[in-house]
Each structure stands twice: as structure tokens, then as C-alpha cells.
Amino acid sequence: MIRPVSSLAIAFALAASLGSGAFAAAPKPDAKLLAAAKAAYDGELKLLEQIVNIDSGSGYVEGGEKVQAILAERLRADGASVELVPAEAPGLPHNLVATFTGKGKGRVLLIGHIDTVYEIGEAARRPFRIDGGVAHGAGVMDEKGGVVSGVTALELLKAVKFDNFARVTLLIETSEELGSTGTRNLINKLVREHDVELNLEPEAKDTVTVWRKSSGNLVITVTGKPAHAGMEPQNGRNAAMELIHQINQMNAAFPRSGDQITVNLTLLKAGSRSNIIPAQAEATMNVRGRTLEQMDQVGVQARLFAKATEIPDTRVEIAYDHSFPPLVQNDRVTSVAEKARQFQAELGLPLVLGGNGGASESAMADAAGTPALDGLGSTGAGAHTPDETIDLGSVTPRLYVLTRLIQAYGAHPGGK
């Protein structure tokens, strides 16, 4: 006779078949490190307020160097060897490289940037402030919150007396929003000298970035012929009208949003006076793609459009430059992300693997074959807008996970 089996008996049988891990207790956090992370919270926000209230838009040398000086002093006090490296392009602040040397084997690279997209005066118009559970301010999310998290993580290593690493390096660059024009050679050098790269870019809550799009700028320049707009407009060749035609064709050919290729008009200029048919016009279209093939497709199509003008006797020229390659999710990236998920689980929190259209230095690390994980900085919303914020409830968990990753890859180059 077949006896009925209770659901409880089935559960125990399943547990036995799966092994003792089926009812294993949730992983516990490193109590000492978590306590240190919590204790660092007030100081973390104080440093964040200090640097958010200094303008450091891309290309503003004075402001950028003020921020770097504050961070350099803090890092030296923690025992780092700090070098201010001249930018690789004119009109940019120095980059900062802080190096900590330990007694272990692993070499860990952290990368963040202090340049923002805002003009001089924005820090005064939107100073750092806390409203409920969020912090506001120009650049608070992208990326000063992440930079402060990186600096504080290195302080935590000292607080818990962890030196089981060969080297931990923090690169704070000053031209990421321009495509790292002043740092590319330095980045390519550093990523090849380390076993893993951890990036301090922002992300959404409980998410890390395992893919990012490549970025590039497509510049369309049209040359026409000037003429008096009232007396002889027919003698002119309107460069602005031809440019509009070129832009409309690009808009019809490529989407402006979505997870795949996107092409968006970002800069536009034409003419010199209101009574002259414009002889020159120029537009910049920002291009993002998941693969280099997608990126190349945009350039090919733009050059085909340029050959067939709508306004007779106008000339269209195309200049196209890629800044960052794509970050493609692969085994290297996923392995670091899973390690981060493990440490987030120690706090009883989930961690989602995601991606977005923003470019970053992690793509350069992965292209060099160095395992990388992006989006380890502040979580929040509104990057590049007046509504930029970070979620203060994420500050301590984010700091804990970042520091645990440094410890793991410092102790073992493979993160085991």
C-alpha cells in the first residue's frame, strides 16, 4: 500500500537531497567592518558636502584642483602615497593617483572622477543639502558621492587594520565627462597593472553595472553660401536648412532611446547674423551602442546621407570619434558582480545586475582583460540634471560592499 507523504516530509527529503545548505542560515556580515562603516557615516557626509560645494565642471582647473587638494590631504593622512599627474590634454586639472601598499598579493584599482557637467556658479545655486532621506547638490551623485565612498573605503581598511593586499590604487580623474580626454593613457596603464578594477560610478538602488554602452560624438558640418536674407536670399545656399535635413535623416534611421543603439542631437549652431543666409552650420549627435559594430553602423550611414544633399551646392562633412568602448557582460565581469552580490547578501539585501547607456572607464579595463565591476558608487537619481540626488540609506551598505570587495581581491588576486 502506498502511504500518503506529508508536505513536511517532502520538504525534509528535498533538503537532504540538496545537502545541508538547503536550510543554511543567511550569511553574516563582517561585524567589525560593518561597525566601522556605520561609524564613518557622519564624516563621509561632511566630506561630501565639502567637495559638492566646490564647482568642478569639466575644464574648470581652479575648482578641480581645489577638490583634488582636499582629497589628497585626506588620503595622505591615511598613509597613501599621493601623486598629482598632469592631464594629457590642455585646460584640465591634474589627476590624482593614491597608492596604498600592503603585505598581500592582490592589486586592486578604484577609479572615480570629480569633474561634473555643470557650469561655474552651480554649486552656489544648488549647494549640498539633506532633505529627508536624500542628499541634493551639483555632482552629488555623478560622481562625488562615489569618490567619497572610495576615499572612505580606504580609511576603513586602516580602521580595521587590513593590509592583506599588495597594492590598492585610487585614481581620481578630471575629464571623464569629456570621454577621459586627459586620462586615457594613464587609465590604460593602470588597468594593466592591477588584478581588478572597481568603478565608483553611480547606479540605481541595489544594482551594480555589468554592461555599458560605447559612446561617441558624430559631428555634421555643412558649408553653404551666404546671401542677404532680404534682398537676395535666392543667391544663398542655406547651410542650416541642409543641416536640418541631415539631422532628420539620422533621426529616422536610428532610435533616440532604448537598450541598443541610440543617436541624439546634443549641440547645434548655425549662422552669424539674423539677416544673412547661414553659410556654416554644425551639429553634434551623441551616439551610444552596445557593440562596436553598432557604433560603426552610425558612421557609415551618416556618410551615405552626406553624399546626397537636399540644398544644391552645399557640402556636408562628417567627423566621428569614439570615446569609450562598450562594457560587455562576460565571465570576468559577472564573477566580480557575483562577489558583490554575496557581500550585499551579508547585509540581508538583494543585488541586481544591470546596465545603462552611460559610458565609463570600466570598459577600458575590461578591454584590457582586467576584471571590472561598475556602478559601485552612490545610488540615487537625476544625474546631469537639477534634480540630482543620492539615497542616504544606501551610503553605508554601498561602502560596506565596496570595502569587502577590496579585501577579497586584495587577499586573493582572483577574489576567491
Secondary structure as GFF3:
##gff-version 3
##sequence-region A 1 416
A	DSSP	alpha_helix	7	18	.	.	.	ID=ss1
A	DSSP	three_ten_helix	20	23	.	.	.	ID=ss2
A	DSSP	alpha_helix	31	39	.	.	.	ID=ss3
A	DSSP	alpha_helix	41	52	.	.	.	ID=ss4
A	DSSP	alpha_helix	61	77	.	.	.	ID=ss5
A	DSSP	beta_strand	81	85	.	.	.	ID=ss6
A	DSSP	beta_strand	95	101	.	.	.	ID=ss7
A	DSSP	beta_strand	107	113	.	.	.	ID=ss8
A	DSSP	alpha_helix	122	125	.	.	.	ID=ss9
A	DSSP	beta_strand	129	131	.	.	.	ID=ss10
A	DSSP	beta_strand	134	136	.	.	.	ID=ss11
A	DSSP	pi_helix	140	144	.	.	.	ID=ss12
A	DSSP	alpha_helix	145	159	.	.	.	ID=ss13
A	DSSP	beta_strand	167	173	.	.	.	ID=ss14
A	DSSP	three_ten_helix	176	178	.	.	.	ID=ss15
A	DSSP	alpha_helix	184	192	.	.	.	ID=ss16
A	DSSP	beta_strand	196	199	.	.	.	ID=ss17
A	DSSP	beta_strand	207	212	.	.	.	ID=ss18
A	DSSP	beta_strand	214	223	.	.	.	ID=ss19
A	DSSP	three_ten_helix	233	235	.	.	.	ID=ss20
A	DSSP	alpha_helix	239	253	.	.	.	ID=ss21
A	DSSP	beta_strand	262	270	.	.	.	ID=ss22
A	DSSP	beta_strand	280	289	.	.	.	ID=ss23
A	DSSP	alpha_helix	292	307	.	.	.	ID=ss24
A	DSSP	beta_strand	315	324	.	.	.	ID=ss25
A	DSSP	alpha_helix	331	345	.	.	.	ID=ss26
A	DSSP	beta_strand	352	356	.	.	.	ID=ss27
A	DSSP	alpha_helix	362	367	.	.	.	ID=ss28
A	DSSP	beta_strand	372	373	.	.	.	ID=ss29
A	DSSP	beta_strand	380	381	.	.	.	ID=ss30
A	DSSP	beta_strand	389	391	.	.	.	ID=ss31
A	DSSP	three_ten_helix	392	394	.	.	.	ID=ss32
A	DSSP	alpha_helix	395	411	.	.	.	ID=ss33
###
